[in-house]
Amino acid sequence: MTLNFPDMPPFPDLADGANYNQAVLDMFTHLGVSMVQYMEGLSAEDFFQVMSSLTDTTAGKVMINGAHGLGGAGISTTNGDCNAIAASGSYTFESSTLNRPAFTNGTILHIARTSTIHTQLAISRATSSLGQIAVRAKDGTNWSDWKALDATSGNNANGEWVRLPNGTQICTCQAFQTSDTADTTWTYPASFLFPASPGRPAVSGAVSALSSAPAFLSIGGIAGSGTVATDVAVRAVNLNGDRVALAASLIAIGRWF
């Protein structure tokens, strides 16, 4: 780094009476005009090593406004993959971004402790999940799964579901109909995790009352694929053990992660 200041004119000499006034004027012009114009043309790069881009991670360089998403708009996710983010900062992700959280777009606050230990906090800006928060971490080699910090919910033709931050999932159906000829399948409105422990979701419910023939629900086998539980067989029976067609309300409690 070299600063090339304008050449300074000779210093005024009182012994040189013939040229003294001109020398004073030249010095005033140098200090009040030439030097001011020169200083106004300088930038941070003339004094320091400055980041060459908003994502420059070279040690010792001076940050610029917007660097790593700070003081400006968030930086687009590195290579379109949340796993590829390495430097601390604020980043954005879209529906096409790899390894994003469940919501389709939002902002990620990335904190790097070392080159292999990282934490990410994601905030959704999608209309359907606006403001929802999820976190995950990398300790060494692999990233953990994204975990929501607030409850999420939804509904479809099979009922309603709620997912809690601790992994608990609750599914309900208020308008289920049993059959008097065969078991009826209830497909959960959201699939459950079905690990070896704690195991399958707990399912229960109630049937509409009959003044002359009390009945109760019988829950059959829980079906799924691999480690996911997707549906359950339900029947209503009277005290004689006969199937009956009744309206029923169902609830299932298990885990979603």
N, C-alpha and C positions, 0 to 999 in steps of 0.2 A: 504494500500500500504506500503510495507516494502522493503527497500534496504539493502541487506546483503553484505556489503563491505568486501573484504578480510581482515583478521586480520593483523594489522600493527605490524611489528617486533619492538623490544625494540629500543628506541632512542639512537644513539651513545653517549657514555659517555667518555669524554677526560680523566677522572680519571681512567678509566679501560683500560690501555694501551694495555694489552694483547689481548683484544677482540674488541678494537676500530675499527680497519680496517675491520674486518668481519661484525661488526654492520653497518658500512657505506655501505658496499657492499649489505647487506641484505636490507637496507632502499632504496638504489638505485634500486635494483631489484623489491622491492615492488611498488615504485612509477613509475618506467619506464617500467615495464613489467606486473606485476600482476594487477595493477590498470587500466592500458591501456586496457588489455585484458577484464577486467570486464566491463569497460565503453563501449567498443565496442560491448559487448553482450547485452547491455540494449536497450530497445525500448520505444516508447511513452507510452505503457501500464504500464511500470514500474514507470512512473511519473504522468500519468493522467488517467482518465476514458475515454476510447476510444470507438467509435461506434462499436457495435458487428456485424453490417452488413451495407450494402450500403443504407438500408432503415430504420435504427434505428433512432427513433425520441425522444429518452430519453433526457430530458433536462439536460444540463450541461456537456454532453459528447463531446470530441474533435472529429471534423470531420476528415474523412480520404479521400484520393484522390478517386474520383469517387462517393462520397456520393451524393445520390439523383440526380445522373446524372451530377454532376459538376466536371470538371477536367477529365472526362472519358466518356465512352459511356452512352447514355441515358438509364434509367431504364425501363424495360418492364412495361406497364400499370398495375396498381394494380388490381388483380383478373380479368384481361381482360376487364375492364370497366373504361372508362374515368371518370365516376361519382364517382368511388371509390378512386381516388387520393386525399390524404389529406395533404401531406407535400409539401412545395415549392421545386421545382426542375425541371429537364429535363427528360421527359418520351417519350417512343416510343409507337406507336399504329399500328395495322395491320388491314386487311380487316375484320377479325373476332372480332375485339374489339367492345364492346358495347358502344353506345352513342358517337361514334367518329364523326368528321365532314364529309362532303359529300365526300371528297377524301379518297381513300382506305387505304393509309398508310402515316406516317409522324412522326413528332416530336411535342410534346406539352411542352410549358413552363408554368408551374403551379405556381401561386403565391397565398399563403394563408395569408390573413390579420388576420383572427381569425379562430376558429374551424368551423364556419358556413359561412364565407364570403370568396369566392375564385374567381379567374380570371384565364382563360385558353386562351393561344394563340397557335394556331396550324399552322404548316407549312408543306405543302405537299411535299413528295418526290416521289410520283407516277408520272410516265412518262407523263400521260395524263393531269396532273394538277400541274406539277413541279413548286414549289415556291409559289403556291397560299396560301393565309393566311386567317384564320378564327378565330373569337374570340367569347367567351361567358362568362357569369358570374353567380355566385350563391350568392344570397343575402338572407341568412336565410335558407330556406328549399329547394327551387326548382332551378334547372339550367335553364337558358334562352336557347333559340334556338341558334345554331351556326349561325353567320353572317359573310359573306365573306367581306374582306377588299379590294378586287380588282374585276374588272369585269371578268365574265366567259362567255364563248360562246361555241356554238356547232352547229351541223347540222345533219339532217337525211333526209329521203325521203319526209318529209312534209315541209321542209324549213330550215331556220336558226334562231337561237335565241341568244340573249345577255342578261345577267343578271347583273345589276349594283349594287354596294354596298348599295345604298339607298333603294333597294327593287324594283326598276323599272325593268320590263322585256319587251323586244321588240322582236317580232317574225315577220319574213318576208317569203314570198314565191314568187319567181320570175317566176315560170312556172306553174301557176294554169290554169285550163281549165274549163270554165263554160259549161252548157248544155242547149240546146234549148227545153228540155222536162221536166226537174225537177231541183230543187235546188241541188247544189253540196256542199258536206261537206268538209270544210277545217279543218283537225285535226292539232292543233297547234304543232309545233315541240317540244315545252315544255309547260306543263300545267301552267295555271295562278291561282293564289290565287283569290278566288271569295267571299270576305267577304261582310257583309252588307254595309260597308263603306270602301273604296270608291266605291265598286261595281265591275261590270263586266268590262273586258278590252274593250278599244275602238278599233274598227276594220274599216279599210278603204282600198281603193285600186284604181287601174286604169285599164282600158281595152285597148286593141289594137284599133287603130283608123280605122274607116271604111269611105271611101271617100263618099259613098252615103247614109249611114245609121248610124248616130251617136248613141252611146249607153253608158250606165252608169251601175255601179254596185249597186245592192241592197243587203244589209246585213240583214240576217234573225236572228232567235233566237240563243242565245249562250247557248250551252249545257254543262253539267258537272255533277259531283256527289258531293253532299254536298257543301263544300266550295271551290271546284276546278272546273275551267272552262277548258274544254278539246277541244272543237271544235265549229264551227259556220257554218251556212248555207249561201251560197253565190249564187247569180244569176246575170246575165247580161241581161238588157232589153233595147229595142230600144225606140224611142220617142212615139211609139204607145202602149208601155207597153208589147210588146211581148218578150218572152225569146229568147236569141240568144246565140249561142255557140261561145265563144271568148277566146283568151288567156288573162290572167289577172295577175297583180302583186298585192299582198296583204301585209298589215302590221297591226299588232295588238300591242297595248301598254297597259300594265297593271302592276300588281305587282306579284312578286314571293314569297314575305314574307311581 
